[in-house]
Amino acid sequence: MPNIIEITDFNDSALDVYVRLTGSQLRNKLEPEKGIFIAESPTVIEVAMNSGCVPVSFLTDERLLKSGAVEDIIAKLPENTPVYTASRDLLTSLTGFELTRGALCAMLRPALSSVEELCKNARRIAVFEEITDSTNIGALFRSAAALNIDAVLVTPTCCDPLCRRAVRVSMGTVFQVPWTKIGETKADWPTKMQDLKDLGFKTLAMALRNDTIDIDDERLHKEEKLAIILGTEGTGLTPKTIDDCDYTVKIPMAHNVDSLNVGAAGAIAFWELGKIR
């Protein structure tokens, strides 16, 4: 039976996890196994649950509860999981809540696999270097899921893929593409690129340089295992990363356009390079 708890006060401590804890506090760096992330909207919540994520509590608009619109989600919650409900007026005071179709779920962060385990059977992986915008991270994960990328690695200074906005923008695909961190501190990358080479991957830097090959170069498609590395917004990949890669690749562009948003560039790269010939 669901444990329905009505909230009438915005300051109720039960709402802390949804509106008052920072992303760092939710991640709980000292005890990451106790960390929490927030999934928004019934669709994303169901994808997360179906992927094995464990709910801690659920918050929903009382009208959705009464109409049965979230009945399937509640039925899948572990026994005695708190189901908090409140009026639409109260919930609209939660930033962005109205845009999430009336449902939020706090979930335990899943344990991350090692790079070796994650890449063991992968042929095409993506590496995100210092990408800090959560919208871009979410968009990249959605493209990776749709366009044949087997796994994603994020460098230590990259935006957390389980931050609230990234999860929402990804439409839950962040739970469908296996991912993990490559390195623990900023100093670990790009040194850790050698781990990928030891696993048999050729590394590919997406960069706007003259000494590049085009993205449709036949050599790339013939590579059995390929790691596609995309860099931070604005400055792109670091010179050290580019120098250490086996290939440097550019997307040809028209009308003197100098660059694409990293989310768009990633989608093109995944589409072209995810096809193994």
N, C-alpha and C positions, 0 to 999 in steps of 0.2 A: 504494500500500500504506500502511495506517495505521502511524504511528510509535508503537507501544505502549511506554509507560514505566511500570514498576511503582514505586510509592512505598511505602516502608516506614517512613519517619520523618516525623512531623508537622512537624518543623522544616525539612524540605526546602525550599529557596528556590523551587522550582517552584510551591509553594502560596502564595507571597506575594500574588500577584494575587487569589487567592480569599479569603484570610483575614487578611492583615496590612496591606494598603494601604488607606488611607482613601478615601472617595468623592472627595475633592478630588484626591488623588494619582492615582486612576484617571482622572479627567477630564483631568488634565495641562493646567492652565490656560495654561501658558506655550507649549505646543505642542499645541493641541486636536486637530490632525489625527492625533496619536499617542495620543489618549485611548482608554480602554478601558471597557467596561461588562460586567457579568456577567448572563447569562441563566440562569435556573433552570428545570429540568424539561424532559424531552424535547419536550413540546408547545410550550412557549415558545421553545425553541431552534430547533425546525423553523420556526416562524412567522418568527422573526428571520432565519434563513438564507434562507427563501423571499422575504423582503422585501429581500434584497440585503446584509444585514449580513455582514461578513467575520470568520470565526472566527480566533482567535489560538492558542487551546489548548482542550482538552476534558478534563474530569475526571469520572470515573464509577466507580461501585461495580463491583468486579471481577465480582460475580455477574451484573449486567446485561450486562457485556461477554461473559461466557461463554455466557449464555443467548441472545444475539443481539438482546436488546430494544432496543439502541441501534445496531444494525447499519445502519439506514437513515441515521442522522445521520452516522455515521463514513464511510459511503460518499460523502457529499456534502462532506466536509471537503477543503479544498485539500491538495494533495500535501505530505507531510512535516509536517503539523500535529501537534504533540505530543498524544497521547492518554494522559493520566495515569490510572492506575487504582490503587485501594487497597482494602484489606479494609473491610467494613462497620464493624468496630470502630474503625478509624482514622478513617473518615469521619464517624462519629457525634460525634467530638470537634470537628468543624467546626460552629459554631453554625448551627442550622437546616437542616443539610444533609439530614437524614433526611426532612424535610418536602418536599423538592424532587424526590422520586421518583428519587433517585440520580444526577442528572446536573447538571453546571454547565458553562458555556461562556464563556470570555473572548472578547470580540469588539471589533473596532475601532468607535469611535463614528462614525456616519455624519456627513457634512458637513451643516450646516443651510442651508436655503434662506433667501432674503430674504423679508421679509413680503410685498413686492410680488409676488414669484414665487409664493409659496404661496397667496395670496388671489386671484390673477388670475381664476380661473374659479369661485371659491367663491361660494356664496349664503348659507350659514349657517356661521358660525365661532364658536368659543368662546374667550374670553380668561380666563386664570386669574391673578388678582391676589394675589400674596404667599401663595398656599396652600402651607403648609409641611409638611403631613402626607403622607408618601409613600403611605399607604393611600388617602387621599382622592384623590390624584393618579391612582393606578392605577384606582380605581373610576370616576373621571370620564372617563378615557380609554376605559374599557370601554363606558360609556354613550354617549360621543361616537361610537364606532365603530358601535354598534348602532342609534343613533337619528338618523341622517342629518346628522351634523355633518361638514362638508367639511374643516375644518382647525382646529387648536388653536394658540393663541399663549400663551406663558407670559411673565410679567413677570420682570425680572432677579432679584428676590428670591424667586421661586417655587422650590419643590422641584424638583430635577432629574428629569424624566420617565424618565431612564434609570438612576436609582438602583436598586439591586438589588430592594428591596421593591416599588417602584412598578411595575417591569417584571413582577414575579411576580403582583401583585394584578390588573394589567391583563390577565393571561392572554395577553400578547403583542400586544394591540391597540394598544399604544403604537407598534408598528411598522407598523400598518395605517392609522392616521390621520395624515396629514401634520401636522407641527408645527415650530415654530421659536420663537425668543425675540423679543420685541418690546422693543428697547432693550438696552443693555449695562450700565447702572448704575441704581441706585434712582431717581436724579434724572430718568431718561428717561421715567418713567411717573408720571402719566397724560398727559404732554405728547405722547407718541407716539400717543395716541388720534387725534390729528388725521390721522395717516397713514391710518388706517382710513376716516375720513370722506372724505379725498381719493380713496380707492379706491372710493367710492360706498356705503359701509356706513352704515346707521343703527345707533347704539350703544344698547345696552339694559343698564341696571344692575339686577341682581337685589338688591333691598334691602328691609328691613323699615321702611318709612316710610309715613306717612299719605298723602302726596302721590304716590300711585302709581296705576297702572292694573293691572287683573287680567291674569293671564298668557294668558287666552283672548280678550283684546281683539282685535276684528277688524282693527284698524289694524296690529297686529304681523304678522298673517298676510299682509297685502297688501304688506308691504315686500319688495322684490326681493332686497336684500342686508342681512343682519342680523348684528351682532356681539353675542353674549350674554356679558356680563361677570360673573364670579362672584368673590367676595372671600374673604379669609382666614378661617380658623376663628375663631369667637368674636366678633371685632369687625366682620367683613364688609368691604364695600368702603369705601374712604376717602371722606370727604365731597367732596373735590375730584373724584374719579372720578365720583361720583353726579351732581354739579352739571354736569359736562362732557358727560354722556350725553344722548342725544335722548329716551330713555324711561327711566322708573323703574318697575320691575315687581315685584309681590308675588304670592306664591302664597297664595291664601286658605286659612286653616286653621281647624279646629274645636277644641272643648274647651279653649279658651284656651291652646293650644300656641303658644309664641312664635316658634319657629324650627325649621328642619330642619337636619340635617347637610348640609354643602355637597355631599357626594356624592349624597345623596338629592335635594336641590334641583336639582342639575345634571341628574339623570336626568329629573325632571319637566319642566324647562325644555326639554331637548333633545327630549323626546317631543312636547310641545305645539308648540314653535316650529320644529321640524325639518320639520313638515308645511306646505309652501307651497301656499296655496289659490289 
